[in-house]
Amino acid sequence: MSIEQDEMESFELVFSVQIDEGRILELLVDDISSGDCVWQVTNASGQVLERSEIYQDQAHCLRDGLNKTLK
């Protein structure tokens, strides 16, 4: 289960990487309150294809996002 779009309002995009022709991995961080982060995969038009649970460690978030998308 992942977090809903309305829970993402305070998260800001801090990193993105093109995975393939149609997918982008994004790392979003909640800098305003907690520093929590999530990774998400979007298509070329910005539609979210997959989103993670909230992580408290940004390095683990990025690692897991990369591992998930590069399989």
WOGI-V568387 format. One record per residue. N is the residue number from 0. RES is the residue in one letter. SS is DSSP state (A for helix, B for strand, O for the rest). OMEGA is omega in degrees with one decimal (none if undefined). NEAR is the number of other C-alpha atoms within 10 Angstrom. Layout:
N_RES_SS_OMEGA_NEAR ; N_RES_SS_OMEGA_NEAR
This chain:
0_M_O_-179.8_6 ; 1_S_O_-178.3_11 ; 2_I_O_-176.8_12 ; 3_E_O_-177.8_10 ; 4_Q_A_-178.3_9 ; 5_D_A_176.4_7 ; 6_E_A_-174.9_8 ; 7_M_A_-172.4_14 ; 8_E_O_-177.2_9 ; 9_S_O_179.8_13 ; 10_F_O_179.0_18 ; 11_E_B_177.8_16 ; 12_L_B_179.4_13 ; 13_V_B_-177.1_12 ; 14_F_B_173.3_12 ; 15_S_B_179.4_15 ; 16_V_B_177.8_12 ; 17_Q_B_-179.3_14 ; 18_I_O_176.7_15 ; 19_D_O_-175.7_12 ; 20_E_O_-173.9_8 ; 21_G_O_-175.6_11 ; 22_R_B_177.8_19 ; 23_I_B_173.4_19 ; 24_L_B_-179.4_24 ; 25_E_B_174.0_23 ; 26_L_B_-179.2_22 ; 27_L_B_-175.9_24 ; 28_V_B_176.4_24 ; 29_D_O_-177.9_19 ; 30_D_O_-174.4_13 ; 31_I_O_-174.2_10 ; 32_S_O_-166.6_9 ; 33_S_O_-173.7_10 ; 34_G_O_176.8_14 ; 35_D_O_179.7_17 ; 36_C_B_175.0_26 ; 37_V_B_168.8_28 ; 38_W_B_174.6_26 ; 39_Q_B_176.0_21 ; 40_V_B_178.5_26 ; 41_T_B_173.0_19 ; 42_N_B_-175.2_17 ; 43_A_O_179.7_13 ; 44_S_O_175.7_8 ; 45_G_O_178.6_10 ; 46_Q_O_-179.7_10 ; 47_V_B_179.6_16 ; 48_L_B_-178.6_11 ; 49_E_B_178.5_14 ; 50_R_B_-178.6_20 ; 51_S_O_167.2_17 ; 52_E_O_178.6_14 ; 53_I_O_175.5_17 ; 54_Y_B_173.1_16 ; 55_Q_O_-179.1_15 ; 56_D_O_-175.7_12 ; 57_Q_A_179.5_18 ; 58_A_A_178.1_11 ; 59_H_A_178.1_13 ; 60_C_A_179.8_22 ; 61_L_A_179.0_22 ; 62_R_A_-178.0_11 ; 63_D_A_177.3_15 ; 64_G_A_177.6_21 ; 65_L_A_179.2_17 ; 66_N_A_-179.0_10 ; 67_K_A_-174.2_11 ; 68_T_A_-178.0_15 ; 69_L_O_177.8_9 ; 70_K_O_none_5
